[in-house]
Amino acid sequence: MLLYNVTLIVEDTAAEEFLTWMQEVHIPEVMATGMFLSNRILRVVDSPNEGVTFCSQYVADNIGAYQEYVNTHAPALQKSLNDRYEGRFVAYRTLMEYLD
């Protein structure tokens, strides 16, 4: 199993709207691709960064599902995020493997 983590640092002024959009629009769209088994969104409490830091996490059963997401679905979903919040966030994406 794999954990796809997207860390997003959002300007303070956009954070509340961003979280609502993630919960009501973006995350449901990502999950509708069928490539992930579950998801969660977290707020980093002790972030050293300016702004508000969120982690959006998605669990994939295997590398094939993750690769299909990246190749087929991610470009349009990332464009939607970029179009809506351009210049007001930065994102870092990490793929991790469960070891137990």
Secondary structure, 3 states (H helix, E strand, C coil): CEEEEEEEEECHHHHHHHHHHHHHHHHHHHHHCCCCCEEEEEECCCCCCCCEEEEEEEEECCHHHHHHHHHHHHHHHHHHHHHHHCCCEEEEEEEEECCC
